[in-house]
């Protein structure tokens, strides 16, 4: 069982923020809360999946800003299957621990501290969820349901209505696809991971409808270029064929050059999360889940960007090695989106794949290609 976190007074964040990469101000957080915060009310933020790449970058951004919207952050709770590192330079209280969110009686202690904003990022990635059916459903579905139910039960004990930001995926969509996927396109996921995320979206909407929390789900594009080592995601090669060559290492390309996919940078992903935590959710109605904006690029266009930034020496490090398993999985993914709804609410991303690669160079390589 996870250790209980010292209680922090709950308050729903209610301040304007700024959309990722945009000067457009975010709207005030929904007043659909049983607790009406005062202007100087501090925030306790819980990040589930804090040891992952996006979780670490989100933590760093929150620590650097010191606030969410215009509310000061005084407490951070960081949770993952391995204990997340505590960030340096944060003046408030940080609690970090390792736990399996799908195990019985683990969600209660996290929620008993009554965090004001909950980022639910934890998931088994697509390739692993497809390979290990039981593990995928246990973590991605059972863990999510137990978290939502713990929040509901806490609210039954005393008024509590946090903002919950759930990271979903474009894998909720399945073929046959239109050339461009609009916001109204139906969900027919063709992978276990996509199915688990689609169910998580439905649960988020229903628990929000019943007043358990103020939820918003964001369907992330494939995040690229991911720093660090390759993971087990079926989409990992999109990052690998950029990251490794820019570091002078060989990378395997398992699909053809005409494969097109939807991308955004880690920098944009963090911006999406911040904006989702601070925007006015009343504008969503009961369509609580949004497809995030991104860049549609083919493998050929990715390789062109790699050559432009890293030169021919980087491009030569990409080794073509077709993988029928990966090719089949990728064939079940959509290629391009019109994220008009999210864009109208202030979410923004890069405009080209070259911008995505340059963001990686700036953020991970100190602005210079080795």
Secondary structure by P-SEA (a helix, b strand, c coil): cccccccccccccbbbbbccccccccccccccccccccccbbbbbbbcccccaaaaaaaaaaaaacccccccccbbbbbcccccccccccccbbbbbbbcccccaaaaaaacccccbbbccccccaaaaaacaaaaaacccaaaaaaaaaaaaaaaacbbbbbbbbbbcccccccccccccccccccccccaaaaaaaaaaaaaaaaaaacccbbbbbbcccccccccccccccaaaaaaacccccccbbbbbcccccbbbbbbcaaaaaaaaaaaacccccccccccbbbbbbbbbcaaaaaaaaaacccaaaaaabbbbbbaaaaaaaaaccccccaaaaaaabbbbbccaaaaaaaaaacccccccc
